[in-house]
Amino acid sequence: MRSFPPRIATMNLKVVFVIVCVWALAISFTEAGIPKCCITTKMHVPKRYLLRVHKVEMQQRYGPCEIQALILHVRDLKKPICAHPKVLETFIAVLGETKSFKKKRAS
């Protein structure tokens, strides 16, 4: 068995270390590791949460995620709520109620 001089073995170890560091940085910056997908959805979301939604996203079933879901980002909640796409109709109705209430109140 042929052994390498200590200098070459140290250089190989440094090269491996640099490659591992670059790979780790690439994954952390591109978030290519694990996609954040909803696994289950809720058919009912309380109105108090719907009134505090500040961002809405639609998760599609094709690609890395297996189910279609409505992702609701609610103020003062750490995790978003994964709702069934039909909840979007309820959300729009609640928004309409609050806008019409504000108009009536302003008049």
Number of C-alpha atoms within 10 A of each C-alpha: 3 4 7 9 8 9 8 11 12 12 11 11 11 12 12 11 12 11 11 12 11 10 11 12 11 13 12 10 9 8 11 9 11 8 9 10 17 18 11 14 17 14 11 11 16 7 11 10 16 20 14 14 18 10 11 15 11 15 20 14 12 9 8 12 15 14 16 20 26 22 23 23 20 19 15 9 11 8 11 16 21 24 21 19 17 13 19 18 10 15 19 11 12 15 14 12 12 12 12 11 11 11 10 9 8 7 5
